[in-house]
């Protein structure tokens, strides 16, 4: 879940982040301004990334390149970053 408060800076993060998934086996889904049917949902966007497995997700997340852009994401948006897996 993403609530952007500095759109220009967040675009910098998004561009860097998408360059970092080039060549990675991942599917990305994104929705802007989701319609809330029940409860509170303060996020302005939802981004879902589907990796082959936990190791692939952690390899991308823990990579030096992604770790370098995390501060941009944190400075430009409130985010909830979660990994989940099907068993």
Secondary structure as GFF3:
##gff-version 3
##sequence-region A 1 87
A	DSSP	beta_strand	2	4	.	.	.	ID=ss1
A	DSSP	alpha_helix	7	20	.	.	.	ID=ss2
A	DSSP	beta_strand	26	32	.	.	.	ID=ss3
A	DSSP	beta_strand	45	51	.	.	.	ID=ss4
A	DSSP	alpha_helix	54	62	.	.	.	ID=ss5
A	DSSP	alpha_helix	64	76	.	.	.	ID=ss6
A	DSSP	beta_strand	77	79	.	.	.	ID=ss7
###
